[in-house]
Every structure is written in structure tokens, then in C-alpha cells.
Amino acid sequence: MVEFATANHRDGPASFADWVANERELHQRYARLLGAASADEISVVPNTTEGVGIVAAGLDWRAGDNLVTAVGEFPTNQLAWAALADRGVTLRAVDLRFAADPEAALLEAMDERTRLLTVSSVQWTDGFRLDLGRLGPACRAAGVLFFVDAIQQLGALRVDVERDAVDCLAAGSHKWQMGPEGLGVFYCRAQWRDRIRPLKLGWRMLEQAFAFDRPERAVAGTGQRFEPGSPNTLGQMALNAALALQERYGTAWIEQRVLANTAALISGIDALPALELASRRTPERRSGIVSLRPLNTSPRTLARRLAERNIVAVARGELLRLSPHFYQGEADMQGVLEGLENFSN
Ligand SMILES: Cc1ncc(COP(=O)(O)O)c(C=O)c1O
């Protein structure tokens, strides 16, 4: 970002061709990261909210339709869907906390009027991970659009939209992808593209965006149609570099490191009587997020004390959330556990 800002300050748009090349490369990197069939299915958008909004606003809803989701989703994955009530569409939220089989509970909530299933693949509160491979194919068989908010997974654990039959996905880049705030990805499977009407209209969605003197106004046949205005080039430079860094290490290795950190934290927390693990222990349900409930102090106080040791943890309600990434390892987890032990009594 510093390099780009310095050159931009000095030279203005002199290297515009490089900006365009960077943007193209970013789309290709996202296609690889998501396991998408083509970079044409990628749109680079400001955030997760934008991706949710594109689908919620653009589908041809009919009164009496419904959509299914989980209780406790982050507000971004609730508000735009709930607002469809104005168009006679009902939001059915399934409580997964007590469900013996959460994927089955979501699928059972669907009926012949269900148009869409939307979930976070990893829950923001406790890191609970859903098995997308059980949801996607069932949605496809029922003709239901399968939407995933992947912000808490993409960049930490592998995502494969082809394998899991995900139809649309959105993920801001500033969490596990380590990108800048205000930029992220919207994936839309080619088969759904023409069924989602873009409602934000602008010059850059046109097939011939730069042919200002031509009369044609054909909308791009790719994900470019969901990118209506000038891009955030500064952010795109940083995001492309962040994804390049991830590609260098490889998603399999990153996932392994993230899950090793989670395993170390879970067994360490289990050994501390003043703390109660709030995340699931089952390996398939784990992610990069580990949440715990301090029994003798408040999460806020605990977070403050940990900060004195340069350990960043977030207090959310009754829980303290830890989310170490792949560049941290065994020694760091040991340090966190020592901090937790010292400050939780
Ligand atoms: C599950 C989930 N979705 C979405 C967001 C953020 O949405 P946006 O990228 O629109 O800011 C967050 C957290 O900030 C989140 O945890």
C-alpha cells in the first residue's frame, strides 16, 4: 500500500495498465482460493455486506417464498434477508446450538417454497463450523440457492465452492485473508448470474466499459456486472499481495497450522479450572476461533490483562474470543495459555 500510494502521489495514473493487470490477477487468485470454475465468477466488492445485498436485492422473490438460516448469524447475514419481509418473504432461523445434527436441522426447515439457504460457514461467536458438503448438494437437488458468508473461514481453512456446491459466497478480506478493510469477494456461480438482477448500476459493469464513445451498453457477461464503479485500487494492491502471500504458503499448510493452534488452545483451556471452553471440541467443528467463558472474572477484564502481555483477545458478551493465525505457533499458544492461567483466577 505504501509503495502504491507513493507512486500514485508522484505519478498519478501513469501506471494505469499495471492497476488493471493487478485487478485481473486478484480475480484469478480469488478463483483459485475458492476453487471456482472460472475467474468470471468472481466480483471484488467492498465487503461481505455488499455480497449479501446483491443476492437479497437481486433475486426475483415472490410473496410466500421463504429462506432458511441459523439463529445467531452476524447482523450482515440477517438484516438484508429479514428486510425481504416487505416483499412477503419469510426468514426461518434454525437454532443450531441444541440440534443433534445441525446440517439436518437446517435442511429439515426447508420446504417447497424455500428459495435460499444462507449460513456462515464458521460462526463468528464460537468458531462453530458447518459441513458445507452436506448442505450444498442437498440445496442443489432442491433447486435452492446456497449462500455462504465465508469471512471467518476464507484464508484460514480451505474453501471449495465446486466440491461443496456453493452457489454464492461473500467474504470481506480484512480477517483471515489479511487484506485491507473495505474490500472483499463476492462469488456467484455462472448458472445463477442471470437470475440475480444487479441493482447498483454504473459504467464499469459494461462489457466495453472504456469505450465511452460507442453507443452499445451491453452489461458484462461475467462477475464484472456486480462491480459497477471505479475500484478501490489502493486496497486491491494490498489484497493481491496478501493473497499472494497465502498462496506462497499454501492453503493446506495454513489450515494445518490454524488447526494445530486451535487444538493447543482447546487442550490448554480444558486443563484450566477457571475457564470453560465455549467452542466445540469435535475436530470437524473446529476452526481458527476458540471462545471461552472465564468463571471468576469478566471477559473484558481478562482481555485487558492479556493486552498488558501483548496478547490480543476480544471480549464478546460473556465470552473471550481467541483467533490466532498461521504465522503464530506452539510457543505463542503456550504464552497465551500462561496469560490465561495467570489472569483468570
Ligand atoms: C460472520 C461475519 N460476517 C460478516 C462480517 C463483517 O461484514 P462486512 O465484511 O460487511 O463488514 C463479520 C465480522 O465483521 C462476521 O463475523
The ligand as an SDF file (V2000), in Angstrom:
LIG
                    3D

 16 16  0  0  0  0  0  0  0  0999 V2000
  -19.7740  -13.7690   10.0860 C   0  0  0  0  0  0  0  0  0  0  0  0
  -19.4460  -12.3550    9.7200 C   0  0  0  0  0  0  0  0  0  0  0  0
  -19.9760  -11.8180    8.5980 N   0  0  0  0  0  0  0  0  0  0  0  0
  -19.6780  -10.5630    8.2240 C   0  0  0  0  0  0  0  0  0  0  0  0
  -18.8300   -9.7670    8.9750 C   0  0  0  0  0  0  0  0  0  0  0  0
  -18.4950   -8.3890    8.5170 C   0  0  0  0  0  0  0  0  0  0  0  0
  -19.2180   -7.9550    7.4020 O   0  0  0  0  0  0  0  0  0  0  0  0
  -18.5790   -6.8860    6.4190 P   0  0  0  0  0  0  0  0  0  0  0  0
  -17.4770   -7.5660    5.6610 O   0  0  0  0  0  0  0  0  0  0  0  0
  -19.6950   -6.4680    5.5500 O   0  0  0  0  0  0  0  0  0  0  0  0
  -18.0730   -5.7540    7.2470 O   0  0  0  0  0  0  0  0  0  0  0  0
  -18.2730  -10.2850   10.1570 C   0  0  0  0  0  0  0  0  0  0  0  0
  -17.3990   -9.5270   11.0490 C   0  0  0  0  0  0  0  0  0  0  0  0
  -17.0250   -8.4180   10.9780 O   0  0  0  0  0  0  0  0  0  0  0  0
  -18.5730  -11.6030   10.5180 C   0  0  0  0  0  0  0  0  0  0  0  0
  -18.0320  -12.1530   11.6110 O   0  0  0  0  0  0  0  0  0  0  0  0
  1  2  1  0
  2  3  1  0
  2 15  2  0
  3  4  2  0
  4  5  1  0
  5  6  1  0
  5 12  2  0
  6  7  1  0
  7  8  1  0
  8  9  2  0
  8 10  1  0
  8 11  1  0
 12 13  1  0
 12 15  1  0
 13 14  2  0
 15 16  1  0
M  END
$$$$
